[in-house]
Amino acid sequence: MTHEQSNEEMITGLLQRMAMLRGWSHNTTESYRTDLLHADLFMHSQKTDLMQADQAAVLKYLASLRQDGLKESTIQRRRSALSTWYSYLQDQDLREDHPARHLPKLQKSRPLPKLLSERDVEALLDAPDTATPTGVRDRCMLEILYATGLRVTELVSLSLANIDMAAGLVRVIGKGDKERLVPFGEEAEQWLQQWLLLRPTKHATSFLFAGRSGKAMTRQNFWLRIKQYAEAAEVYPLPSPHTLRHAFATHLLNHGADLRAVQMLLGHANITTTEIYTHVARARLHDLVNQAHPLGSR
């Protein structure tokens, strides 16, 4: 029997004991087994194994996952598996130390937001059937979302008092109860005026986009409606309300807007949060060059 086989058997045997003690399901146990055997294979390449690895080896393993381009969630899951593993070995007096405890935080790579093209946004905005009051309401909500970059919670919470039609402004109460004024354009204003003419008044409600019961539309309901419209317009991958917020910011920057101005419009407390959209804009420029330039694909 080889060392690799005996080590795999030891890991499997210990996991079975852990599963019994902690009441794990078969799927949970198999997930831990897969993650730990993957780590053990890496440790062998470093002339050690999962039973003997020190903290330096664990850090090197986690760094290799980042270099391989794995998702942040996958890296965190494997780190958690290692921590659970070494805690168990300590409890069973199989190790004195815990090499996966008190690790320095790995620098997180911030994923770029999903980007809708301006053509995709137009197709999505055109999807609701505006021959019906519900379609007018949904078109109005989409137009305001794209015109202002509001968070979906901010949108569904809007009241009539938040809208200044004369000034073309919406007053938003954002995170931390911070207030900001965001302008909306002529297109959004036209759909707002149409919706105000059709908006039901039988319920004494101040919500701008109240449903039939007079209560505010839920975030989940609005997300489902966007999904339906995106499918009808064949806009893929299916966007969320937050995708329109990303599109608002990115398209503004693509057309020369100032980063600080976009920060204020989005209600970001820190400019670094807004800077991610400059990366999206640059990535889009790279794509355009690769597609349009004769030597771009090279």
Steps between C-alpha positions, in 0.01 A plus 500: 500500500641841400536800729238688294247219542558467874468876545175505301365217711598683818324819385190305399492310830538816710232678296259216563557541873455876472178450304357273769592739781369809321203351322616586150307387194662281236535801265670710768744220581583448132556875452748504790668188365543651153642826639737330743633249245561790261700676773687179584601456135647852502681430828664193344637723223656706778661192660253482789141384554178616659582341834841665534458833310601818682347845468737602219385201293134583565553862392683385190211270414241775538711734288519234228119490486498874431763458229286228340217753468255326733199692623528675835217283636689182404821621666312592819325162502831312474653720767204420725543128430865519608411689816234243592744217425781630720259586781389138500859373499570718803189374680612142437857575621633418154663845473610754755483804272239637259671622179179641351415721798590870520596513135554846352211609284549422135450807283162468338471542127197713425293351220402740226126569485302340220467753221196568284568672169301809414318293237409238762367770729282643221360153426424446868329838537284429194385160629200596722159516328422868547144451376422392858533697824730231643723528193516878536590464867776249426636709211506801731686304770759375249547847354553657844735221605719549193472880505602537866699191600288449812533186706192282462405556867518874441280468191218295653503724809443821304202712600326776307669752729841380374430622145553862393361507147570871451870459582532153349643361824438202722585520870649172617552373854790257459717287725555642847194727447716726284304722267599588144336672204523325165382653170297295252478569128217588265426138405450395862293814560262415213437149636460640851229735378321212325515285811369776725194527276434124528616439855217357717378738768246277676758416769623780725867432436796724443705237315568600143495142373243341729341173397130418504499470878647848538825363641840564345620249242753259647856475375444134413188576296679767300796270437265232362339755269840608366587136439178450302562811290861402437393157378239658272764740361762221480742691721750252646640434752180593679554832680397593852386847612856560616625432147318812384675696775830369365397595146406852614845557651702335223316671215543839668875444526515373141350831392750708696332556837720599794569219747422721802166597348411133445601428861255764623220375275545141620523601865836327555671606821843411360637582154673161484157334479424706190840438341404143411287647220808654341637146470177390335525788255862412417408134455229606255754708305732200478213290367420761236863511385521122484181484296556794267875531447655284224768375740285518813458125545878459490 
